[in-house]
Amino acid sequence: MLRTATAVYAVRLSADRRWAELDTWGPRGAEDGPPPLGRPRRTHFITPADAAPAEYLPYGMRPFGGADLVVRRPGGERGVWWTFERATADGDRALRLEFTDDHLGLRVALRYETVPGTDVLLRWAELTCTGSEELRLERLDSAAIGVPVTTGARLTHLTGQWSQEFQRAQLDLTRGRFEIGATQGVPGHAYAPWLAVQDAAEPDEGATPTYGIALEWPGNWHITADAEPGGFVRVRAGRLPHEESIALAPGATISTPRLACAFSPEGLDGLTRVWHTYERRLAGERLHRTRKVLYNSWEATGFDVSADAQLELAALAADMGAELFVVDDGWFRGRQDETGGLGDWQPDPAGFPEGFDTFVEKVRATGMDFGLWVEPEAVSPTSALHAEHPDWVYRIDGRPATLVREQLLLDLGRTDVQEFVLATLDRLLDEHAVDYLKWDMNRPPTERGRPDGGPVGSQDLDADHVAGYLRVLDHLRARHPHVTVEGCAGGGGRIEHATLARTDVVWPSDNTAPLDRLAVQYGYLHAHAPHTMSSWVTDAPGVFDPRPRSLAFRFVLAAAGVLGVGADIRAWTPGQRAEAADWIARYKDVRDVIHHGTARLLNGPGDPACGVQYEEQGGGRVVVTAWSTGRLDGAPLVPGRPARLRLRGLDPAARYTDTADGTVYSGAHLLHSGLPFGWTGRYDADLVVLARQHTAPGPGPH
């Protein structure tokens, strides 16, 4: 029995003690009764292992239904036939199950660990070669889970493309297989390594048991859901080998990435809160750092970075209330456009004639912190770094290199490349007063080879790059704890729990257009917490949804996470800058509620009104960010009737006061009738703060 904050995950051995099975996953007390997935008494044309709700089984023992582990002895058979050795438990918070195949020379330890204060259970596997021969791992999933559904599963996943990440999608899986993943060396823009599972017969919300998984791995990955013949859905997930297999040498151990498994009895909205709680736990003590309002100069100046123009922007940003000024791409030598400079991380003296440090001091004199954009994994073919170390990039001897965005990718799995990146970042952060680092990655690896790294098939380039990336992030945390780190990969291409545990914020998408961004953030907040979501106000027109929206809409949208401004504010009128200052001040008053409160998604981008509700711990304040998603012209069907957002989770007996206009609502009214918004062409978004009234206790019983 593994117990989380409010749930239970119960594991048993099969009757013949050959594998582990899921007994129960659900609210506490659900384990009292027959297992919902049961045990098959007879099987026809498949094996008992194929029909069982097995937690983890190798090919050989589970030949038909999809194995979680495929191992081959070079020149020998493919398959594992293990026996159970032992179970070790740490109360109801951790479990280790060991299985061995002495003939093959393999030991597999299945690991389970709860996360205190959350309804998340972590699962992974440890694979050890105990024999004298090298083994080849063709598949090494982290875990598999049988989800108890009765009429097929409703799967919710996050899909999209560059500039359209985190689009929420759903499908019903009654039979067959569903699979998502990426082989781009990062999780990618097309799919997030996240999945939610519900019974297809149940509604999305309400008292609906909802199960979720998320893979902690910033490299190649997959998630597979199979509607099994036995009447349940079995989900498995893990990393994907770069080559066709991974070598496991005698005496060596490989640990798979951790798979976070979450449960909520309250539908997708409840599952969202479980993930938010978990990610606050990942942040640790850094959660309580103030995530400052930033201004980023990219959209104003592009590659044309000069001290005078940057300082003009800095003065305007500081007057509006920004607390952090970030110089984006173009500040270093050779970076007049995207064809050069990457790898040569020295400030360009032409852009800063009085010296870079003098420029930084002038920015900081405005009262703002200072930040820089970097792309440590990238190198320009024309750079001095590439001329000196052409062997540091991914390449295949005798084959042409593919340029993506006019750049190549460093092999961060190499120790010498890691040392270069560490030394470069240390120098920038030690020599200059930098408080914020935006780490970008704008291309996936293509010709992914390391000619001097041993024979083909002996390398695990994907895992090597991941290890190098995480090593650098860990170093930044330890060596420069005052520096705030933002994670970015051409937008949302590398967002998962390993990155979120080591960064302070991430950039969900390069698309900042209002209605486009609303859809991105709506999906993002299903999987990730508001305190991680960097969002800017810009003047960008819509790409996928070109309908115009007000400056207020853009500010309220960015305020739903960590507020930033990225527009060319020199082109704004004094009135627009004054409006911006007002929104920034309003955001600062409530950002602690947005970043640390309980969040609930209200409707979606396809509804006439969409919002996010944040409730302060203890319920003293409720903040609602709300947007009009429909047409802004023409009369409504019922003139004068406002759109309403029904709030959730409030005390129906309490009374709440709108701090802007003094309107008082009962909790019951807000839950049943909703918060009204009289949208017009000029009023298309709002940030509402409701203060819970302190009432004296009523008379006692007669």
C-alpha positions as CSV (number, residue, x, y, z in Angstrom):
1,M,0.0,0.0,0.0
2,L,1.5,3.3,-1.1
3,R,-0.4,6.3,0.3
4,T,-0.3,9.8,-1.1
5,A,-2.0,12.8,0.5
6,T,-5.6,11.6,-0.2
7,A,-5.1,8.5,-2.5
8,V,-3.8,5.0,-2.4
9,Y,-1.8,3.0,-4.9
10,A,-1.9,-0.8,-4.1
11,V,0.4,-3.3,-5.7
12,R,0.3,-7.1,-5.5
13,L,2.2,-10.0,-6.9
14,S,0.5,-12.3,-9.4
15,A,-0.8,-15.6,-8.0
16,D,2.4,-17.4,-9.2
17,R,4.6,-14.6,-8.0
18,R,6.0,-14.0,-11.5
19,W,5.1,-10.3,-11.8
20,A,3.6,-7.3,-10.0
21,E,0.0,-6.2,-10.7
22,L,-2.0,-3.1,-9.9
23,D,-4.6,-3.9,-7.3
24,T,-6.1,-0.4,-6.7
25,W,-5.4,3.2,-7.7
26,G,-7.9,5.7,-6.3
27,P,-9.1,7.5,-3.2
28,R,-8.2,6.1,0.2
29,G,-10.5,3.3,1.1
30,A,-10.8,2.1,-2.5
31,E,-8.5,-0.8,-1.6
32,D,-11.2,-2.3,0.6
33,G,-12.9,-4.7,-1.8
34,P,-12.2,-6.9,-4.9
35,P,-9.5,-5.4,-7.2
36,P,-11.3,-3.5,-10.0
37,L,-9.2,-5.0,-12.7
38,G,-9.5,-8.5,-11.3
39,R,-7.5,-11.6,-12.3
40,P,-8.3,-13.4,-15.5
41,R,-9.3,-17.0,-14.7
42,R,-8.8,-18.3,-18.3
43,T,-7.2,-16.7,-21.4
44,H,-7.8,-17.7,-25.0
45,F,-5.1,-17.3,-27.6
46,I,-3.0,-15.0,-25.3
47,T,-0.9,-15.6,-22.2
48,P,-2.0,-14.8,-18.7
49,A,0.7,-12.1,-18.6
50,D,-0.8,-10.4,-21.7
51,A,-4.2,-10.3,-20.0
52,A,-2.9,-9.2,-16.6
53,P,-2.8,-5.6,-15.3
54,A,0.9,-6.0,-15.0
55,E,3.0,-3.1,-13.6
56,Y,6.1,-3.9,-15.7
57,L,6.8,-6.9,-17.9
58,P,9.5,-7.8,-20.4
59,Y,9.3,-9.2,-23.8
60,G,9.5,-13.0,-23.5
61,M,7.0,-13.1,-20.6
62,R,4.5,-10.8,-22.3
63,P,4.9,-11.6,-26.0
64,F,1.7,-10.1,-27.5
65,G,0.3,-7.2,-25.5
66,G,3.2,-4.9,-25.6
67,A,6.3,-5.3,-23.5
68,D,7.8,-2.6,-21.3
69,L,11.3,-3.9,-21.5
70,V,13.0,-5.6,-24.5
71,V,16.5,-7.0,-23.9
72,R,18.7,-8.8,-26.3
73,R,22.0,-10.7,-25.8
74,P,24.3,-9.8,-28.7
75,G,24.2,-12.7,-31.1
76,G,21.6,-14.4,-28.8
77,E,17.9,-14.4,-28.0
78,R,15.7,-11.5,-27.4
79,G,13.6,-11.7,-24.2
80,V,13.7,-11.9,-20.4
81,W,12.2,-14.6,-18.2
82,W,12.7,-13.4,-14.7
83,T,11.8,-14.6,-11.2
84,F,10.8,-12.6,-8.2
85,E,13.5,-12.1,-5.6
86,R,12.4,-9.7,-2.9
87,A,10.3,-6.7,-1.9
88,T,11.6,-3.9,0.3
89,A,9.2,-1.3,1.7
90,D,9.6,2.0,3.6
91,G,6.3,2.1,5.3
92,D,3.6,3.3,2.9
93,R,5.8,5.8,1.1
94,A,8.3,3.7,-0.9
95,L,8.6,0.2,-2.4
96,R,11.3,-1.7,-4.3
97,L,10.5,-5.0,-6.1
98,E,13.5,-7.0,-7.5
99,F,13.3,-9.6,-10.3
100,T,16.3,-11.5,-11.8
101,D,17.0,-13.5,-14.9
102,D,20.2,-15.4,-14.0
103,H,20.4,-17.1,-17.4
104,L,20.5,-13.7,-19.1
105,G,22.4,-11.9,-16.4
106,L,19.9,-9.2,-15.6
107,R,18.4,-7.7,-12.4
108,V,15.4,-5.4,-12.6
109,A,14.3,-3.3,-9.6
110,L,10.9,-1.6,-9.9
111,R,10.9,1.6,-7.8
112,Y,7.9,3.4,-6.3
113,E,8.0,6.5,-4.2
114,T,5.3,8.9,-3.0
115,V,5.8,12.7,-3.0
116,P,4.9,14.1,0.5
117,G,2.0,16.6,0.5
118,T,0.8,15.6,-3.0
119,D,-1.2,13.0,-4.8
120,V,1.7,12.1,-7.0
121,L,3.6,8.7,-7.0
122,L,6.9,8.4,-8.8
123,R,7.8,5.2,-10.6
124,W,11.0,4.1,-12.4
125,A,13.1,1.0,-13.1
126,E,16.7,0.2,-12.4
127,L,18.4,-2.3,-14.8
128,T,21.6,-4.0,-13.8
129,C,23.8,-6.4,-15.9
130,T,24.8,-9.1,-13.5
131,G,26.4,-11.4,-16.1
132,S,29.7,-11.4,-17.9
133,E,28.2,-10.4,-21.3
134,E,27.0,-7.0,-22.5
135,L,23.2,-6.7,-22.9
136,R,21.4,-4.6,-25.5
137,L,18.3,-2.7,-24.3
138,E,16.0,-2.2,-27.2
139,R,13.2,-0.8,-25.1
140,L,13.4,0.5,-21.5
141,D,10.1,2.1,-20.4
142,S,9.9,3.7,-16.9
143,A,6.6,2.1,-15.9
144,A,3.2,0.7,-17.1
145,I,-0.1,1.2,-15.4
146,G,-3.5,-0.5,-15.9
147,V,-6.3,2.1,-15.6
148,P,-9.7,0.8,-14.5
149,V,-12.1,2.0,-17.1
150,T,-15.3,0.2,-18.2
151,T,-16.3,1.5,-21.6
152,G,-12.9,2.6,-23.0
153,A,-10.8,5.6,-22.0
154,R,-11.1,9.3,-22.7
155,L,-7.6,10.4,-23.3
156,T,-6.7,14.1,-22.9
157,H,-3.3,15.1,-24.3
158,L,-1.5,18.3,-25.3
159,T,-0.5,18.7,-29.0
160,G,0.4,21.3,-31.5
161,Q,3.4,22.7,-33.4
162,W,5.9,25.5,-33.1
163,S,4.0,28.7,-32.1
164,Q,0.9,26.6,-31.3
165,E,2.0,24.4,-28.4
166,F,-0.1,22.9,-25.6
167,Q,-3.4,22.6,-27.6
168,R,-5.7,20.5,-25.5
169,A,-7.1,17.5,-27.4
170,Q,-9.3,14.6,-26.5
171,L,-10.2,11.2,-28.0
172,D,-12.0,8.1,-26.9
173,L,-10.0,4.9,-27.1
174,T,-12.2,1.8,-27.0
175,R,-9.8,-0.6,-28.8
176,G,-6.4,-0.3,-30.3
177,R,-3.4,1.8,-29.5
178,F,-2.7,5.5,-29.1
179,E,0.9,6.8,-29.1
180,I,2.7,10.1,-28.8
181,G,6.3,11.0,-28.5
182,A,9.4,12.8,-29.9
183,T,12.7,11.9,-31.5
184,Q,14.1,15.5,-31.7
185,G,16.4,15.3,-28.7
186,V,13.9,17.3,-26.7
187,P,10.2,16.7,-25.8
188,G,9.3,18.9,-28.9
189,H,6.5,21.2,-29.9
190,A,4.2,18.5,-31.3
191,Y,3.3,16.7,-28.0
192,A,3.9,17.2,-24.3
193,P,5.0,14.2,-22.3
194,W,1.8,14.3,-20.4
195,L,-1.5,12.3,-20.6
196,A,-4.8,12.2,-18.6
197,V,-7.1,9.2,-18.6
198,Q,-10.8,9.0,-17.7
199,D,-13.6,6.5,-18.3
200,A,-15.2,7.5,-21.6
201,A,-18.6,7.0,-20.0
202,E,-18.0,9.8,-17.4
203,P,-18.2,13.5,-17.9
204,D,-14.9,15.5,-17.9
205,E,-15.7,17.3,-14.7
206,G,-17.4,16.7,-11.4
207,A,-16.8,13.5,-9.4
208,T,-14.9,11.8,-12.2
209,P,-11.9,9.7,-11.3
210,T,-9.0,11.0,-13.4
211,Y,-5.5,9.6,-13.8
212,G,-2.5,11.4,-15.1
213,I,1.1,10.6,-16.0
214,A,4.0,12.9,-16.9
215,L,7.5,11.8,-17.9
216,E,10.5,13.5,-16.4
217,W,12.8,13.5,-19.4
218,P,14.1,16.3,-21.6
219,G,15.1,13.9,-24.4
220,N,13.5,11.4,-26.8
221,W,10.4,9.9,-25.3
222,H,7.1,8.1,-25.9
223,I,3.7,7.5,-24.2
224,T,1.6,4.6,-25.3
225,A,-2.0,3.7,-24.3
226,D,-3.4,0.3,-25.3
227,A,-7.1,-0.6,-24.9
228,E,-6.4,-4.2,-23.8
229,P,-8.6,-7.2,-24.6
230,G,-9.2,-7.7,-20.9
231,G,-11.3,-4.5,-20.7
232,F,-8.9,-2.0,-19.3
233,V,-6.4,0.6,-20.7
234,R,-2.7,0.0,-20.1
235,V,-0.5,3.1,-20.3
236,R,3.3,2.9,-20.5
237,A,5.9,5.6,-21.0
238,G,9.6,6.0,-21.2
239,R,12.6,7.3,-23.0
240,L,13.5,6.2,-26.5
241,P,17.0,5.1,-27.5
242,H,18.8,7.3,-30.0
243,E,20.3,4.2,-31.6
244,E,18.3,1.0,-32.1
245,S,19.5,-0.1,-28.6
246,I,21.5,0.9,-25.6
247,A,24.5,-1.1,-24.3
248,L,24.4,-2.3,-20.7
249,A,27.9,-3.4,-19.8
250,P,28.6,-6.1,-17.1
251,G,28.3,-4.5,-13.7
252,A,26.6,-1.4,-15.0
253,T,23.2,0.0,-13.9
254,I,20.8,2.2,-15.9
255,S,18.0,4.0,-14.2
256,T,15.0,5.0,-16.4
257,P,13.5,8.5,-16.1
258,R,10.9,9.0,-13.4
259,L,7.3,8.8,-14.3
260,A,5.0,10.9,-12.2
261,C,1.6,9.3,-11.7
262,A,-1.2,11.6,-10.4
263,F,-4.8,10.9,-9.3
264,S,-7.8,13.1,-8.7
265,P,-11.5,12.2,-8.0
266,E,-12.5,15.6,-9.3
267,G,-12.0,15.4,-13.1
268,L,-9.4,17.2,-15.2
269,D,-9.7,20.4,-13.2
270,G,-8.9,18.4,-10.0
271,L,-6.0,16.7,-11.8
272,T,-4.7,20.2,-12.8
273,R,-4.4,21.1,-9.1
274,V,-2.6,17.9,-8.3
275,W,0.1,18.8,-10.9
276,H,0.3,22.4,-9.7
277,T,0.9,21.2,-6.1
278,Y,3.6,18.8,-7.3
279,E,5.4,21.5,-9.3
280,R,5.4,23.8,-6.3
281,R,7.1,21.0,-4.5
282,L,9.7,20.7,-7.2
283,A,10.5,24.4,-6.9
284,G,11.4,23.9,-3.2
285,E,12.5,27.1,-1.4
286,R,12.8,29.0,-4.7
287,L,9.0,28.9,-5.0
288,H,8.8,31.8,-2.7
289,R,11.1,34.0,-4.7
290,T,9.2,36.9,-6.2
291,R,9.0,36.4,-10.0
292,K,9.6,39.9,-11.2
293,V,7.9,41.8,-14.0
294,L,10.3,41.8,-16.8
295,Y,10.8,43.8,-20.0
296,N,12.5,41.9,-22.9
297,S,13.9,44.0,-25.8
298,W,13.8,41.4,-28.6
299,E,10.6,42.6,-30.4
300,A,11.7,46.2,-30.1
301,T,15.2,45.9,-31.5
302,G,15.9,42.4,-32.8
303,F,19.5,41.9,-33.6
304,D,20.2,45.6,-33.6
305,V,21.4,45.9,-30.0
306,S,22.9,49.2,-29.0
307,A,23.4,50.7,-25.6
308,D,21.5,53.9,-26.5
309,A,18.4,52.1,-27.8
310,Q,18.4,49.6,-24.9
311,L,18.7,52.4,-22.3
312,E,15.8,54.3,-23.9
313,L,13.7,51.1,-23.6
314,A,14.9,50.6,-20.0
315,A,13.9,54.0,-18.9
316,L,10.3,53.6,-20.3
317,A,10.0,50.1,-18.8
318,A,11.1,51.2,-15.4
319,D,8.6,54.1,-15.5
320,M,5.8,51.5,-16.2
321,G,6.9,49.4,-13.2
322,A,9.0,46.7,-14.7
323,E,11.5,45.2,-12.3
324,L,13.8,43.3,-14.6
325,F,15.3,44.3,-18.0
326,V,16.4,41.4,-20.3
327,V,18.6,42.0,-23.4
328,D,17.7,39.2,-25.8
329,D,19.7,37.9,-28.8
330,G,22.2,40.2,-30.5
331,W,24.3,41.5,-27.6
332,F,27.5,39.4,-28.4
333,R,30.2,39.5,-31.0
334,G,29.3,38.6,-34.6
335,R,25.6,38.6,-34.1
336,Q,24.3,41.1,-36.6
337,D,21.9,38.5,-37.9
338,E,21.2,34.8,-37.3
339,T,24.1,33.6,-39.4
340,G,26.9,34.4,-36.9
341,G,28.1,34.8,-33.3
342,L,26.7,31.8,-31.5
343,G,29.4,30.3,-29.4
344,D,31.4,33.5,-29.1
345,W,29.8,34.8,-25.9
346,Q,31.6,38.1,-25.5
347,P,29.7,41.5,-25.4
348,D,30.0,43.3,-28.7
349,P,32.1,46.4,-28.1
350,A,30.4,48.1,-31.1
351,G,27.1,48.0,-29.4
352,F,28.4,49.1,-26.0
353,P,31.1,51.8,-26.7
354,E,31.3,52.9,-23.1
355,G,31.8,49.3,-22.0
356,F,29.3,46.5,-21.3
357,D,29.5,46.9,-17.5
358,T,28.8,50.6,-17.8
359,F,25.7,49.8,-19.8
360,V,24.6,47.3,-17.2
361,E,25.2,49.8,-14.4
362,K,23.0,52.3,-16.1
363,V,20.2,49.7,-16.5
364,R,20.4,48.8,-12.8
365,A,20.4,52.5,-11.9
366,T,16.8,52.6,-13.1
367,G,15.9,50.3,-10.2
368,M,15.6,47.2,-12.4
369,D,17.5,43.9,-12.3
370,F,19.4,42.9,-15.4
371,G,19.2,39.8,-17.6
372,L,20.7,38.2,-20.7
373,W,19.6,35.7,-23.4
374,V,21.9,32.8,-24.2
375,E,21.8,29.7,-26.3
376,P,24.6,27.6,-24.8
377,E,24.0,24.5,-27.0
378,A,24.2,26.3,-30.3
379,V,27.1,27.3,-32.5
380,S,27.4,29.3,-35.7
381,P,29.5,27.8,-38.5
382,T,31.2,31.2,-38.9
383,S,32.1,31.5,-35.2
384,A,35.6,31.4,-33.7
385,L,34.4,28.5,-31.5
386,H,33.5,26.4,-34.5
387,A,36.8,27.2,-36.2
388,E,38.7,26.1,-33.1
389,H,36.5,23.0,-32.2
390,P,34.7,21.7,-35.3
391,D,34.6,18.3,-33.6
392,W,32.4,19.6,-30.9
393,V,29.2,19.6,-33.0
394,Y,27.1,16.6,-33.8
395,R,28.3,15.2,-37.1
396,I,28.7,12.0,-39.2
397,D,32.0,11.8,-41.0
398,G,31.8,12.2,-44.7
399,R,28.2,13.4,-44.6
400,P,26.9,17.0,-45.0
401,A,25.7,19.0,-42.0
402,T,22.2,20.3,-42.0
403,L,21.8,23.9,-40.9
404,V,18.7,24.8,-39.0
405,R,18.3,28.5,-38.3
406,E,21.8,28.9,-39.8
407,Q,23.3,27.1,-36.8
408,L,24.7,23.7,-35.6
409,L,24.2,22.0,-32.3
410,L,27.0,21.3,-29.8
411,D,27.3,17.7,-28.5
412,L,26.6,18.6,-24.9
413,G,27.1,14.9,-24.0
414,R,30.9,15.5,-24.3
415,T,32.6,16.4,-21.1
416,D,34.8,19.0,-22.9
417,V,31.8,20.7,-24.3
418,Q,30.1,20.7,-20.9
419,E,33.3,22.3,-19.4
420,F,33.2,25.0,-22.0
421,V,29.6,25.8,-21.4
422,L,30.1,25.9,-17.6
423,A,33.1,28.2,-17.9
424,T,31.3,30.5,-20.4
425,L,28.3,30.9,-18.1
426,D,30.5,31.3,-15.0
427,R,32.4,34.0,-16.7
428,L,29.3,35.9,-17.8
429,L,27.7,35.7,-14.3
430,D,30.9,36.4,-12.4
431,E,32.2,39.3,-14.4
432,H,28.9,41.1,-15.0
433,A,26.0,41.9,-12.7
434,V,23.5,39.5,-14.3
435,D,20.4,38.5,-12.3
436,Y,18.5,36.6,-15.0
437,L,19.4,34.1,-17.7
438,K,17.1,33.1,-20.5
439,W,18.4,29.7,-21.8
440,D,17.1,29.1,-25.3
441,M,17.5,26.2,-27.8
442,N,16.4,26.8,-31.3
443,R,17.2,23.7,-33.2
444,P,17.0,19.9,-32.7
445,P,20.0,17.6,-33.4
446,T,20.1,16.3,-37.0
447,E,23.3,14.4,-38.0
448,R,23.5,13.0,-34.5
449,G,26.8,11.3,-34.4
450,R,30.0,11.4,-32.4
451,P,32.7,9.9,-34.6
452,D,35.4,9.7,-31.9
453,G,33.0,8.3,-29.3
454,G,33.4,4.6,-30.1
455,P,31.8,2.2,-32.5
456,V,28.3,2.8,-33.8
457,G,25.8,1.4,-31.4
458,S,28.0,1.8,-28.3
459,Q,26.8,5.4,-27.7
460,D,23.8,6.7,-25.9
461,L,23.8,10.2,-27.3
462,D,20.4,11.1,-26.1
463,A,21.0,10.3,-22.5
464,D,24.5,11.9,-22.7
465,H,23.0,15.2,-23.9
466,V,20.3,15.1,-21.2
467,A,23.0,14.4,-18.5
468,G,25.1,17.3,-19.8
469,Y,22.1,19.7,-19.9
470,L,21.0,18.8,-16.4
471,R,24.6,19.0,-15.1
472,V,24.8,22.6,-16.4
473,L,21.5,23.6,-14.8
474,D,22.4,22.0,-11.5
475,H,25.7,23.9,-11.6
476,L,23.8,27.2,-12.2
477,R,21.6,26.5,-9.2
478,A,24.6,25.7,-6.9
479,R,27.2,28.2,-8.2
480,H,24.9,31.1,-8.9
481,P,21.8,30.7,-6.6
482,H,20.8,34.4,-7.0
483,V,20.3,34.1,-10.8
484,T,16.8,33.4,-12.0
485,V,16.9,30.9,-14.9
486,E,14.2,30.8,-17.7
487,G,14.0,27.7,-19.8
488,C,13.1,28.0,-23.5
489,A,13.5,25.8,-26.6
490,G,12.1,27.8,-29.6
491,G,9.1,28.3,-27.2
492,G,7.7,25.3,-25.4
493,G,10.0,22.6,-27.0
494,R,11.6,21.4,-23.7
495,I,9.1,21.6,-20.8
496,E,8.9,18.7,-18.5
497,H,9.6,18.0,-14.8
498,A,13.4,17.6,-15.0
499,T,13.6,21.1,-16.5
500,L,11.0,22.6,-14.3
501,A,12.8,21.3,-11.2
502,R,15.9,23.2,-12.2
503,T,14.5,26.5,-13.7
504,D,12.4,29.2,-12.2
505,V,10.1,29.9,-15.2
506,V,9.7,28.5,-18.7
507,W,8.6,30.0,-22.0
508,P,5.5,28.1,-23.3
509,S,5.5,29.5,-26.9
510,D,7.0,32.1,-29.1
511,N,3.5,33.1,-30.1
512,T,2.3,36.0,-28.0
513,A,-0.8,37.0,-30.1
514,P,-3.8,37.3,-27.8
515,L,-6.2,34.6,-28.8
516,D,-3.5,32.3,-30.0
517,R,-1.7,32.7,-26.6
518,L,-4.9,32.1,-24.7
519,A,-5.2,28.6,-26.2
520,V,-1.6,27.9,-25.5
521,Q,-1.9,29.0,-21.8
522,Y,-5.2,27.1,-21.4
523,G,-3.5,23.8,-22.3
524,Y,-0.3,24.6,-20.5
525,L,-2.1,25.2,-17.2
526,H,-3.7,21.8,-17.4
527,A,-0.3,20.3,-16.9
528,H,1.9,23.0,-15.3
529,A,1.6,25.6,-12.5
530,P,1.1,29.4,-13.0
531,H,4.3,30.3,-11.2
532,T,6.3,28.6,-14.0
533,M,4.5,30.3,-17.0
534,S,6.4,33.3,-18.4
535,S,4.0,35.4,-20.6
536,W,4.6,38.7,-22.3
537,V,2.5,41.6,-23.5
538,T,3.3,42.4,-27.1
539,D,1.7,43.9,-30.2
540,A,2.0,40.7,-32.2
541,P,-1.0,40.1,-34.5
542,G,-2.8,36.8,-34.5
543,V,-1.3,33.9,-36.4
544,F,-4.0,31.3,-36.1
545,D,-6.8,33.5,-34.7
546,P,-6.3,37.1,-36.1
547,R,-9.2,38.7,-34.2
548,P,-8.0,41.8,-32.5
549,R,-8.0,42.3,-28.8
550,S,-7.3,45.2,-26.5
551,L,-4.1,46.0,-24.6
552,A,-6.1,45.1,-21.4
553,F,-6.8,41.6,-22.8
554,R,-3.0,41.2,-23.4
555,F,-2.2,42.3,-19.9
556,V,-4.7,40.2,-18.2
557,L,-3.6,37.2,-20.3
558,A,0.1,37.7,-19.3
559,A,-0.9,38.3,-15.7
560,A,-2.3,34.7,-15.6
561,G,1.2,33.5,-15.0
562,V,4.5,35.5,-14.7
563,L,4.0,38.9,-16.3
564,G,6.4,40.3,-18.8
565,V,6.3,43.0,-21.5
566,G,8.0,42.5,-24.9
567,A,6.5,45.1,-27.2
568,D,8.3,48.1,-28.6
569,I,7.1,50.5,-25.9
570,R,8.8,53.4,-27.7
571,A,5.9,53.2,-30.2
572,W,3.2,53.2,-27.5
573,T,1.4,56.4,-26.7
574,P,1.7,58.0,-23.3
575,G,-1.8,56.8,-22.6
576,Q,-0.9,53.2,-23.4
577,R,2.1,53.4,-21.2
578,A,0.0,54.8,-18.4
579,E,-2.5,51.9,-18.9
580,A,0.4,49.5,-18.8
581,A,1.6,51.0,-15.5
582,D,-1.8,50.5,-14.0
583,W,-2.0,46.9,-15.1
584,I,1.5,46.1,-13.7
585,A,0.6,47.7,-10.4
586,R,-2.6,45.7,-10.2
587,Y,-0.7,42.5,-11.0
588,K,1.9,43.1,-8.3
589,D,-0.9,43.4,-5.8
590,V,-2.1,39.9,-6.5
591,R,0.8,37.9,-8.0
592,D,1.3,36.0,-4.8
593,V,-2.2,34.7,-5.1
594,I,-1.7,33.8,-8.8
595,H,1.6,32.0,-8.1
596,H,0.8,30.3,-4.9
597,G,-3.0,30.0,-4.8
598,T,-5.3,27.2,-5.8
599,A,-6.0,27.6,-9.5
600,R,-9.2,26.5,-11.4
601,L,-9.8,26.7,-15.1
602,L,-13.1,28.3,-15.9
603,N,-14.5,27.3,-19.3
604,G,-12.2,27.2,-22.3
605,P,-11.1,29.3,-25.3
606,G,-14.1,28.0,-27.3
607,D,-16.6,29.5,-24.9
608,P,-17.9,33.1,-24.9
609,A,-16.1,33.8,-21.7
610,C,-13.0,32.0,-20.4
611,G,-11.1,32.5,-17.2
612,V,-8.8,31.2,-14.5
613,Q,-9.7,31.5,-10.8
614,Y,-7.0,31.7,-8.1
615,E,-7.9,31.3,-4.4
616,E,-5.5,32.5,-1.7
617,Q,-4.5,29.9,0.9
618,G,-7.2,30.3,3.6
619,G,-9.7,31.8,1.1
620,G,-9.1,35.5,2.0
621,R,-8.8,36.6,-1.6
622,V,-10.0,35.2,-4.9
623,V,-8.5,36.5,-8.1
624,V,-10.2,35.9,-11.5
625,T,-8.5,36.6,-14.8
626,A,-11.3,36.7,-17.5
627,W,-11.4,37.1,-21.2
628,S,-14.0,37.6,-23.9
629,T,-13.3,35.0,-26.6
630,G,-16.1,35.8,-29.0
631,R,-16.8,38.6,-31.5
632,L,-16.3,42.1,-30.3
633,D,-18.8,43.8,-32.7
634,G,-22.5,43.4,-33.2
635,A,-25.3,43.2,-30.7
636,P,-25.6,40.2,-28.4
637,L,-28.5,37.9,-28.9
638,V,-30.0,39.1,-25.6
639,P,-29.1,42.8,-25.3
640,G,-27.7,43.7,-21.9
641,R,-27.2,40.2,-20.6
642,P,-23.7,39.7,-19.3
643,A,-21.5,36.7,-19.9
644,R,-20.9,34.8,-16.6
645,L,-18.2,32.6,-15.2
646,R,-19.3,30.2,-12.6
647,L,-16.6,30.1,-9.9
648,R,-15.7,26.9,-8.1
649,G,-14.6,25.7,-4.7
650,L,-15.9,28.7,-2.7
651,D,-17.8,28.6,0.6
652,P,-21.4,29.1,-0.5
653,A,-22.2,30.7,2.9
654,A,-19.5,33.3,2.7
655,R,-19.7,36.8,1.2
656,Y,-17.2,38.2,-1.3
657,T,-16.7,41.9,-2.1
658,D,-15.3,43.1,-5.5
659,T,-12.5,45.3,-4.4
660,A,-12.8,47.5,-7.5
661,D,-16.5,48.5,-7.4
662,G,-17.7,47.2,-4.0
663,T,-20.3,44.8,-5.3
664,V,-21.0,42.0,-2.8
665,Y,-21.7,38.5,-3.8
666,S,-22.6,35.4,-1.8
667,G,-20.5,32.4,-2.4
668,A,-23.7,30.6,-3.5
669,H,-24.4,33.2,-6.2
670,L,-20.8,33.0,-7.6
671,L,-21.0,29.2,-7.6
672,H,-24.5,29.0,-9.1
673,S,-25.0,32.1,-11.2
674,G,-21.5,33.2,-11.8
675,L,-19.4,36.3,-11.9
676,P,-20.9,38.7,-14.5
677,F,-18.9,40.4,-17.4
678,G,-20.7,42.8,-19.7
679,W,-18.3,42.4,-22.6
680,T,-18.2,45.1,-25.2
681,G,-15.8,46.1,-28.1
682,R,-13.7,48.1,-25.6
683,Y,-14.1,45.8,-22.6
684,D,-12.9,42.4,-23.5
685,A,-10.9,41.3,-20.4
686,D,-10.7,41.9,-16.7
687,L,-8.8,41.0,-13.5
688,V,-11.3,40.8,-10.6
689,V,-10.2,40.6,-7.0
690,L,-12.8,39.3,-4.5
691,A,-12.2,39.8,-0.8
692,R,-13.9,37.4,1.6
693,Q,-15.8,39.3,4.3
694,H,-15.1,38.5,7.9
695,T,-18.4,37.8,9.5
696,A,-19.3,37.5,13.2
697,P,-20.5,34.2,14.3
698,G,-24.3,33.8,14.3
699,P,-26.5,33.2,17.4
700,G,-26.2,29.8,19.0
701,P,-28.9,27.1,18.9
702,H,-32.1,27.8,20.8
